């Protein structure tokens, strides 16, 4: 009986083994094709990409946590990662000039988001935003060296809102912190969805659905932040890095000043005295620093004054790259501002 049972089963196995094997190969091929390798220069762009790729792939990021996109020295492994990625998104040469030489030899798509049509761009020292169309997207760099004297430097701002100069951000140069405007994140996400659909048409519908869901979540978040931040717009606050103009423009806010160490790790006594005078004049206020390090200068400035020190994270330092990561970045930024200002 055993030989008979074996002979009856064997043809069935032979009948189905080849189609099953071919199907497995095809399924594996589709899966491999769906895993489009997206690489972004900085964390905020990775968070936007994660929303568009949700359920299909996981974007990677070039700069490690805490690294500055203004000053980054690439390693050979970074160059290899850039060259192998299917899609590479970066802010552009106005923030990440170190990337330009590497990208010249790259064959696959590289997208500088500062040049995308529909982006709203701002320039340091300019109170007005610009919509990026054609040449407007390519702001010229001001290559003059900053004058690091031991005193405050003011922007060409209205008299009621005088700013100290951030030594990394020269007047007239592009403010490249453009991801902090949710409207710009929409434009970036739209381009990502389009590019991914071109490379991976099998998942085009999923990318479109993810994009629509992302827009809806941003609408809901914007409504919440407008309501909460609208109550603290008149309260003064200071920052150590002029990175928040896009966010402030979206929600009607404006920092009272930018505390700069004048290019020095330990500013001089005159400079510290000038900064404390600004705080004294402001009255109850908040002083915001960026992670990962709380500067000792912040605590020295507020000592004995009705001012509080709090953190503002423009890069999503500890945020996981999930579909909701970008909203969490913006929500945390708004909550940090509101939380400190509400307590004054």
C-alpha positions in Angstrom: 0.0 0.0 0.0 2.8 2.5 0.7 4.1 2.5 -2.9 0.5 3.1 -4.2 0.0 6.1 -1.8 3.3 7.6 -2.7 2.6 7.3 -6.4 -0.8 8.9 -6.0 0.6 11.9 -4.1 3.7 12.5 -6.2 1.9 13.7 -9.3 -0.1 16.2 -7.3 3.2 17.6 -5.8 4.7 17.8 -9.3 1.6 19.5 -10.7 1.6 22.4 -8.1 5.3 22.7 -7.3 6.3 24.7 -10.4 3.5 27.3 -10.3 3.9 27.8 -6.6 7.7 28.3 -7.1 7.1 30.8 -9.9 4.5 32.7 -7.8 6.9 32.9 -4.9 9.6 34.3 -7.2 7.1 36.9 -8.6 5.9 37.9 -5.2 9.5 38.3 -4.0 10.2 40.4 -7.0 7.3 42.7 -6.3 8.2 43.0 -2.7 11.8 43.9 -3.6 10.6 46.5 -6.1 8.3 48.0 -3.6 11.2 48.7 -1.2 12.3 52.0 -2.7 15.4 53.2 -0.9 14.7 56.8 0.1 17.5 58.8 1.8 17.1 62.3 3.2 19.8 64.6 4.4 18.2 65.6 7.7 15.6 64.2 10.1 12.6 66.4 9.3 12.7 65.4 5.7 12.9 61.7 6.8 9.8 62.3 8.9 7.9 63.6 5.9 9.0 60.7 3.8 8.0 58.3 6.5 4.4 59.6 6.2 4.4 59.1 2.4 6.0 55.6 2.5 4.0 54.3 5.4 3.3 50.6 5.0 5.6 50.4 1.9 9.1 51.3 3.0 11.2 53.0 5.6 13.3 56.1 4.7 16.8 56.5 5.9 18.6 59.7 7.1 22.1 60.8 6.4 23.0 63.1 9.3 23.2 61.4 12.7 21.3 62.9 15.7 22.8 66.1 16.9 24.8 66.8 13.8 24.4 70.3 12.3 23.3 70.5 8.6 25.2 73.8 8.5 28.6 72.1 9.3 28.9 68.4 8.6 32.0 66.4 7.5 31.0 63.4 5.4 32.5 60.0 5.8 33.1 57.5 2.9 30.1 55.5 4.1 28.0 58.6 3.7 29.1 59.0 0.1 28.3 55.3 -0.6 24.9 55.7 1.0 24.1 58.7 -1.1 25.1 57.1 -4.4 23.1 53.9 -3.7 19.8 55.5 -2.7 16.9 55.4 -5.3 15.8 58.8 -4.2 17.7 61.5 -2.3 16.1 64.5 -0.7 18.0 67.5 0.7 17.2 71.0 1.6 19.6 72.5 -0.9 22.9 74.2 -1.3 21.9 77.2 0.9 22.0 74.9 4.0 24.0 71.8 2.9 26.7 73.1 0.6 28.9 70.1 1.7 26.6 67.8 -0.4 26.9 69.6 -3.8 30.2 67.9 -4.9 28.9 64.4 -4.1 25.6 64.9 -5.8 27.3 66.0 -9.1 28.3 62.4 -9.8 24.9 60.9 -8.7 22.9 59.2 -11.4 19.6 58.7 -9.6 17.1 61.5 -8.7 18.3 64.1 -6.1 15.7 66.7 -5.1 16.7 70.0 -3.4 13.4 70.9 -1.8 14.3 74.6 -1.7 13.8 74.5 -5.5 10.4 72.8 -5.6 7.7 74.9 -7.2 5.2 76.1 -4.6 7.6 76.3 -1.7 7.3 79.4 0.4 10.8 80.8 1.1 12.0 83.4 3.6 15.3 85.3 3.7 17.1 86.5 6.8 16.5 90.2 7.5 13.5 90.1 5.2 10.1 90.5 6.8 8.3 89.0 3.7 8.2 85.5 2.5 8.7 84.5 -1.2 7.0 81.9 -3.2 9.5 79.7 -5.1 8.9 79.7 -8.8 11.8 79.4 -11.2 14.7 81.6 -10.2 13.0 82.7 -7.0 13.8 79.3 -5.6 17.6 79.8 -5.9 18.5 82.5 -3.4 22.1 83.8 -3.7 24.4 83.3 -0.8 25.9 86.3 0.8 29.6 85.3 1.1 30.7 88.2 3.2 32.2 87.3 6.6 30.2 88.2 9.6 31.5 91.0 11.8 32.0 89.5 15.2 32.3 92.5 17.5 31.3 92.2 21.1 28.0 94.0 20.8 24.5 93.3 19.6 23.8 93.2 15.8 20.3 94.3 14.6 18.4 93.1 11.6 16.6 95.5 9.3 13.4 94.8 11.2 10.6 97.1 12.5 11.7 99.2 15.4 9.3 97.5 17.7 10.9 94.1 17.0 14.7 94.4 17.1 16.7 91.2 16.6 20.3 90.3 17.4 22.3 88.8 14.6 22.7 85.0 14.5 26.3 84.7 13.2 25.4 81.7 10.9 22.6 83.6 9.2 23.7 86.6 7.1 21.0 89.1 6.1 19.8 88.4 2.6 20.7 84.7 2.6 18.0 82.1 2.4 16.4 80.9 5.6 16.7 77.2 4.9 14.7 76.0 7.9 11.8 75.7 5.5 10.4 72.4 6.9 9.0 74.3 9.9 6.2 75.7 7.7 3.5 73.0 7.5 2.5 74.3 4.0 6.0 73.5 2.8 5.9 70.0 4.2 2.8 69.5 2.1 4.7 70.5 -1.0 7.6 68.2 -0.2 5.2 65.3 0.6 3.4 65.8 -2.8 6.7 65.6 -4.6 7.8 62.5 -2.7 4.5 60.8 -3.5 4.9 61.7 -7.2 8.5 60.5 -7.3 7.8 57.3 -5.5 4.8 56.5 -7.8 7.1 56.9 -10.8 9.7 54.5 -9.4 7.2 52.1 -7.8 3.9 52.2 -9.8 2.6 49.1 -8.1 2.2 51.1 -4.9 1.1 54.4 -6.4 -2.3 54.2 -4.9 -0.9 53.6 -1.5 1.4 56.7 -1.8 -1.6 58.8 -2.8 -3.6 57.6 0.1 -0.8 58.3 2.5 -0.4 61.8 1.1 -4.1 62.5 1.5 -4.1 61.2 5.1 -1.0 63.3 5.9 -2.8 66.4 4.6 -5.8 65.7 6.8 -3.6 65.2 9.9 -1.8 68.5 9.2 -5.1 70.3 8.8 -6.3 69.0 12.2 -2.9 69.9 13.9 -3.0 73.4 12.4 -6.4 74.1 13.8 -5.3 73.0 17.3 -2.1 75.1 17.2 -3.8 78.2 15.9 -6.2 78.1 18.8 -3.5 77.5 21.5 -0.8 79.8 20.2 -3.2 82.6 19.5 -3.5 83.1 23.2 0.3 83.7 23.8 1.2 85.8 20.8 1.8 89.0 22.8 4.2 87.3 25.3 8.0 87.9 24.7 10.6 85.1 24.2 14.2 84.8 23.0 16.0 82.1 21.1 19.7 81.1 20.7 19.2 80.1 17.0 17.2 82.0 14.4 15.5 78.9 13.0 11.9 79.5 13.8 10.7 82.3 11.4 8.7 79.9 9.2 6.8 78.4 12.2 6.3 81.9 13.7 4.9 83.2 10.4 2.4 80.4 10.3 1.1 81.1 13.8 1.5 84.8 14.2 4.4 84.6 16.6 7.7 86.6 16.7 10.7 86.2 19.0 11.9 89.4 20.8 15.5 88.7 20.1 18.2 86.1 19.2 21.0 85.7 21.7 24.3 85.1 20.0 27.6 84.5 21.5 29.2 86.5 18.8 31.0 83.4 17.4 32.6 82.6 20.7 31.9 79.7 23.0 32.1 81.9 26.0 30.9 85.5 25.2 32.5 88.4 26.9 31.2 90.2 29.9 29.9 93.2 27.9 28.0 90.9 25.6 26.4 89.0 28.5 25.5 92.2 30.1 23.8 93.4 26.9 21.8 90.2 26.7 20.7 90.5 30.3 19.6 94.0 29.7 17.3 92.8 26.9 15.8 90.3 29.3 15.3 92.9 32.0 13.5 95.2 29.6 11.3 92.4 28.4 10.0 91.5 31.8 8.5 88.0 32.3 9.7 86.0 29.3 11.1 82.7 28.0 14.5 81.8 26.7 14.6 78.8 24.3 17.6 76.6 23.5 18.0 73.7 21.1 18.8 70.1 22.1 20.9 68.1 22.8 22.8 70.4 25.1 21.4 73.0 27.4 23.8 76.0 27.3 25.2 77.2 30.6 24.8 80.7 29.2 21.0 80.3 29.3 20.9 79.8 33.0 23.4 82.6 33.6 21.3 85.0 31.6 18.0 84.4 33.5 19.5 84.2 37.0 17.6 86.6 39.2 15.3 87.7 36.4 11.6 86.8 35.8 12.6 84.6 32.8 12.4 80.9 32.2 14.5 78.5 30.2 12.9 75.9 27.9 13.8 73.7 24.9 12.8 74.1 21.3 13.6 71.2 19.0 13.6 72.2 15.3 15.1 68.9 14.0 13.0 66.3 15.9 16.1 65.1 17.8 14.3 62.2 19.7 11.3 61.6 17.4 11.0 58.2 15.7 10.6 58.2 11.9 7.0 57.1 11.8 4.0 58.2 9.7 3.1 60.7 12.5 6.7 61.9 13.1 6.4 65.2 11.3 3.2 66.2 13.0 4.8 65.3 16.3 7.8 67.6 15.5 5.5 70.5 14.8 3.1 69.7 17.7 6.0 69.5 20.1 7.4 72.8 18.9 4.1 74.5 19.4 3.5 72.9 22.8 7.0 73.8 24.0 6.4 77.5 23.0 2.9 77.6 24.4 3.8 75.7 27.6 6.5 78.2 28.7 4.6 81.3 27.6 1.4 80.2 29.2 3.2 79.9 32.6 4.5 83.5 32.6 
